[in-house]
Amino acid sequence: MEKEEAQNQSLIKEELPSYIIDLERFEANNRSFLSVTRSRMCPMHRGEATSVGAKGAKAGDYIFKTIGECCSKAEDFLPRRLPIREAVFRLLLANRNKPINPIEIEEKLREWWREDADSRDLSPQLLVRLLDSSEFYGFKLYVPQEKSKS
């Protein structure tokens, strides 16, 4: 019975949309991804980020790597009372912008926030609504590239 439930949960996860941060959306809106994310970095990397001077994809690579390997490990990286969109943004930063679906987001936030998570609505339905209606954070529905046939 548990194995069947796990398989059903896995199928549901595969059917849900996944999200990423779209760096092109920042550029299209004349916003610097580096400027937006600098405040989410640890103090050491916040100062270093200014001297990197990278833009676009290079800045994104640097930010995702730095936050994923270092800054997201800080105890205060994902405080319990963050607005949900901000929390998902930080989660994607920590996850190096790997596609993640609403069930995985809910699981990771509940794990991160532990005892306080039960008092918040983190349902997949709410997460989809929030992510689909957010312009500021650059959330984008992830569509995997089809493998070309040789």
DOFIRO-78929 format. One line per field, with one value per residue (C-alpha): x, y, z; residue number from 1; residue in one letter. Coordinates in steps of 0.05 Angstrom, whole numbers, plus 32768, in hexadecimal, padded with zeros to 4 digits. Layout:
# DOFIRO-78929
X	X	...
Y	Y	...
Z	Z	...
k	NUM	...
r	A	...
This chain:
# DOFIRO-78929
X	8000	8038	805D	801E	8015	805D	8054	8015	8038	8071	8040	801F	8063	8073	8031	8038	805A	80A1	80BE	8101	811A	811B	8159	8141	8104	8132	8157	8116	80FE	8142	814F	8192	818D	81CC	81AF	816F	8193	81CD	81A4	8197	81E2	820C	8236	8276	8258	822E	826D	828D	8251	825B	82A0	828A	826C	824C	8209	81D3	81E2	8228	820C	81D6	8209	8233	81F6	81D7	821A	822C	81E8	81E0	8225	822C	81F8	81BC	81DE	81D7	81A3	817F	817C	8134	8112	80CE	80A6	80BC	8084	807A	8091	80D2	80DC	80D2	8103	8137	8129	8135	8175	818D	8178	81A3	8165	8157	810D	80E1	8096	8065	8064	80B0	80AD	807B	80A5	80E6	80C6	80A5	80E8	810C	80D9	80C8	8099	8080	806F	802E	800E	8018	7FF2	8027	7FF7	800C	7FCE	7FE1	8029	8015	7FE9	8020	8056	802C	8019	805D	8084	80B8	80DC	80DF	80BE	80B4	8092	80C9	80C0	80F6	8119	8106	8142	8150	8149	8189
Y	8000	8031	8020	802F	8071	8084	8074	809E	80D8	80D1	80D4	8112	8134	8125	8144	8184	81C0	81CF	8214	8237	827F	829E	82CA	82E6	8303	832D	8347	8354	837F	83A4	8385	836A	8323	832E	836C	8348	830B	832E	8338	82ED	82DE	82D6	8313	82F6	82EA	8329	8353	8323	8325	836F	8362	8327	8357	831D	8327	82F9	82AF	82B8	82DE	82A9	8271	8295	82A5	825F	823E	826E	826D	8221	8210	8244	827A	824B	8225	8261	8258	8298	828C	8274	8291	8276	82B5	82C6	82D2	8292	82AE	82C7	8283	825F	8290	8280	8236	8239	8260	822B	81F4	8214	8222	81D9	81D0	81C2	81B4	81CC	818A	818C	81D5	81C5	818B	81B4	81F0	81C3	81A1	81E4	8205	81C7	81D8	821A	81FD	81DC	8220	8237	8226	8208	81E0	81D2	81F8	8237	8231	822B	8269	8291	827D	8287	82CE	82E7	8317	8330	82EE	82D7	8294	826E	822D	81FC	81D9	81A4	81A6	816B	8141	8146	8106	80F0
Z	8000	8012	7FD2	7FA9	7FCD	7FBF	7F75	7F72	7F94	7F62	7F28	7F44	7F4C	7F03	7EEB	7F12	7EF2	7F07	7F10	7F07	7F0C	7EC7	7EC1	7E7E	7EA1	7ECD	7E90	7E6A	7EA5	7EAA	7EEE	7F05	7F1E	7F45	7F67	7F79	7F96	7FB9	7FF9	7FFC	7FFF	803D	8051	8034	7FEF	7FEF	7FEB	7FBA	7F8C	7F7E	7F61	7F35	7F02	7EDC	7EB9	7E9F	7EA0	7EBD	7EF8	7F00	7F00	7F34	7F60	7F5D	7F6C	7FA5	7FC7	7FBD	7FD9	8010	801E	8023	805B	8089	80C0	80AD	8062	8063	80A1	80B3	80AA	8063	8030	8009	7FC6	7FE6	8006	7FC4	7FA3	7FD7	7FD1	7F86	7F92	7FC5	7F95	7F5E	7F35	7F27	7F13	7F4F	7F52	7F87	7FAE	7FB4	7FC7	7FFE	8017	8019	803B	8070	807B	8080	80AD	80D6	810F	80F3	80AE	80C6	80D3	808A	804B	801D	7FF3	7FAB	7F92	7FB8	7FA1	7F58	7F5F	7F80	7F50	7F12	7F28	7F3C	7F11	7F43	7F4F	7F07	7F12	7ED2	7EC1	7EAF	7E6D	7E61	7E1E	7DF3	7DE0	7D96	7D6F	7D4C
k	1	2	3	4	5	6	7	8	9	10	11	12	13	14	15	16	17	18	19	20	21	22	23	24	25	26	27	28	29	30	31	32	33	34	35	36	37	38	39	40	41	42	43	44	45	46	47	48	49	50	51	52	53	54	55	56	57	58	59	60	61	62	63	64	65	66	67	68	69	70	71	72	73	74	75	76	77	78	79	80	81	82	83	84	85	86	87	88	89	90	91	92	93	94	95	96	97	98	99	100	101	102	103	104	105	106	107	108	109	110	111	112	113	114	115	116	117	118	119	120	121	122	123	124	125	126	127	128	129	130	131	132	133	134	135	136	137	138	139	140	141	142	143	144	145	146	147	148	149	150
r	M	E	K	E	E	A	Q	N	Q	S	L	I	K	E	E	L	P	S	Y	I	I	D	L	E	R	F	E	A	N	N	R	S	F	L	S	V	T	R	S	R	M	C	P	M	H	R	G	E	A	T	S	V	G	A	K	G	A	K	A	G	D	Y	I	F	K	T	I	G	E	C	C	S	K	A	E	D	F	L	P	R	R	L	P	I	R	E	A	V	F	R	L	L	L	A	N	R	N	K	P	I	N	P	I	E	I	E	E	K	L	R	E	W	W	R	E	D	A	D	S	R	D	L	S	P	Q	L	L	V	R	L	L	D	S	S	E	F	Y	G	F	K	L	Y	V	P	Q	E	K	S	K	S
